[in-house]
Amino acid sequence: MAPSALTPTEEYHLSYKDLQSIDSNLGTTAYHGAGKAKELIGDALKSRVEAIDQDTCGVGEEDAFFVGDLGEVYRQHLRWKKNLGRVKPHYAVKCNPDPQVLRLLSELGTGFDCASKTEIEQVLKMGIDPSRIIYAQPCKTKSYVRYAAQAGVKQMTFDNADELYKTKQLFPDAELFLRILTDDSASLCRLSQKFGASLDTTAELLELAKTLELNVVGVAFHVGSGASDPKAFVKAVQDARFVFDQAADLGFNMHTLDVGGGFTGDQSFEPMAAVLSASLDAYFPPQVRIIGEPGRYYVATAFTIACHVIARRTVADATLGTTSYMLYLNDGVYGNFSSIIFDHQHPVPRVLKCGDDVLYDTGRSGYDTPSMIEYSIWGPTCDGIDVISSSCAFPETVNCGDWLYFEDMGAYTKCSATRFNGFSDTHDVVYVCSEPGASALLGL
Ligand SMILES: *Cc1c(COP(=O)(O)O)cnc(C)c1O
C-alpha cells in the first residue's frame, strides 16, 4: 500500500458522505437515538444477566461484561463535525481499541492516532490507508520506527533532538510534527511533564531538522487528558502559531496543526469547541489543515459494564446500631476499573438486578441516595487497594448473586486491565446500535 500524499485541503475518501443530511437532522434523530439507547442497553443487560444461573453456570460465565452502543460513538462524531468542523479527528486508539468502534470510525472517515507497532498494525489490518494514521508518540522504539517506515505511516511526532537523529537514520521521508509543551494544569491527566518541547527549544530543534534535511510539516500539542479549561487550548494555539512562524523563517512550509486530544464529552464540549474554533480561525488561515486526536470524547459514554456480586460481608456497628455491607464484585481496579487508578475516574454504582427484579435505569445512583443502606464496593483480588467505592447507598438490600452496573465505562478501562491474581483481562462486549446511520455503515 503506497501512502497517498495528503494535501492540506484534501478530505478522506470515505468522509462524511451523508453529512449534510445528518447535520440537518442532528437534534431530532440524535435525541431520538439517545432515548432509544437506554432501551437497547437495558434490554441487552437484562437478557444477558437473566440467562446466567450462578448455581449451574460454567467457569467465568458470570464474568463482568460490557454493553457497547455504537450509536453513541456515531452521535459523538456528528457532534464533533457540527462543533469542530475544521478539525479532522484522528481517534486515539489507546483509549479503547475496540474493533467495532475502530470499524465504525473507519467508515465515518476519521483518521487514527497510534502509539505503538501493535496499534498501527491493528488499524492497517482493517484496510485503512497509512496516510490516515499519525504515529503520535514523540519517543519511539527504533524497531517500531522501522516498521512504520516499511508500512508507509509517514506522519509522526517528535519533541527532542535524539528523535530527529533516529528519524534521519531510519525514516528520512517521515512527515514530522513538532510536539510542543502546553499548560496542562487544568487537566485530569497531565501529559506535559513527560512530553513536549518548550518554546525556548523549538528554534534549535527546527534548525537541527533543517540541517538533517528532515521534513517538518506541522506542530502538535496535547493540553492534557480530560482538559477542563478552554484557555489552555487558546494558549496552545497561540504557541503553535509562534512555532509555525519560526519554522517559516527557517524555510519550512508547515501545513498541518494537530490540536491533540483531551476533549471531554460532557456539556463543556460545545463551549470549549467554540473557543477552540474561534482561535483556530484567528491564528491559522483556511489552507492550514487542522487535525485532532480525541480519545475519551468518542467512547467514554458508549460503554456500560455489568458486574456480578460474588460475595458480601455484613458489618454491624454495635455502638451506632447500624448495619452496612461490603460487596465484592468480579471486576475491580486491576481489571476494567483500572480507570480509577490510572485515569482518576469515579465510576458510579447502580443496581442492575436485585433478586428477580431488573432495575436498570429506574433507581438513583449509589451516590444520590443518602440515609439508605450503606455499602462499600470491592474488586475480586487479594489487594486492599482494590476498592471501587468506599461508600455508597442503595435503597435495596443487595445480595450475593445480584448485579450492579456502571455507565460511562468506555475510556481507559478495558485497555489497561491486567490479569493480576489470575482474573481475566478480556471481557465480552454485547453490541447494540441506537443510530440507524451507524447500523447502515456497519451493515448491522
Ligand atoms: C492519550 C492521547 C490522546 C487522547 O487523549 P484523550 O484525552 O483521550 O482525548 C491523544 N493524543 C496523544 C498524543 C495521547 O497521548
The ligand as an SDF file (V2000), in Angstrom:
LIG
                    3D

 15 15  0  0  0  0  0  0  0  0999 V2000
   -3.7440    9.8380   25.0640 C   0  0  0  0  0  0  0  0  0  0  0  0
   -3.5040   10.7090   23.9150 C   0  0  0  0  0  0  0  0  0  0  0  0
   -4.5840   11.2030   23.1780 C   0  0  0  0  0  0  0  0  0  0  0  0
   -6.0290   11.0020   23.5730 C   0  0  0  0  0  0  0  0  0  0  0  0
   -6.3380   11.7540   24.7050 O   0  0  0  0  0  0  0  0  0  0  0  0
   -7.8510   11.8990   25.2000 P   0  0  0  0  0  0  0  0  0  0  0  0
   -7.7380   12.6950   26.4360 O   0  0  0  0  0  0  0  0  0  0  0  0
   -8.3810   10.5420   25.4280 O   0  0  0  0  0  0  0  0  0  0  0  0
   -8.5830   12.6330   24.1510 O   0  0  0  0  0  0  0  0  0  0  0  0
   -4.2920   11.9280   22.0520 C   0  0  0  0  0  0  0  0  0  0  0  0
   -3.0210   12.1920   21.6760 N   0  0  0  0  0  0  0  0  0  0  0  0
   -1.9690   11.7280   22.3680 C   0  0  0  0  0  0  0  0  0  0  0  0
   -0.5970   12.0260   21.8690 C   0  0  0  0  0  0  0  0  0  0  0  0
   -2.1690   10.9900   23.5160 C   0  0  0  0  0  0  0  0  0  0  0  0
   -1.1110   10.5640   24.2090 O   0  0  0  0  0  0  0  0  0  0  0  0
  1  2  1  0
  2  3  1  0
  2 14  2  0
  3  4  1  0
  3 10  2  0
  4  5  1  0
  5  6  1  0
  6  7  2  0
  6  8  1  0
  6  9  1  0
 10 11  1  0
 11 12  2  0
 12 13  1  0
 12 14  1  0
 14 15  1  0
M  END
$$$$
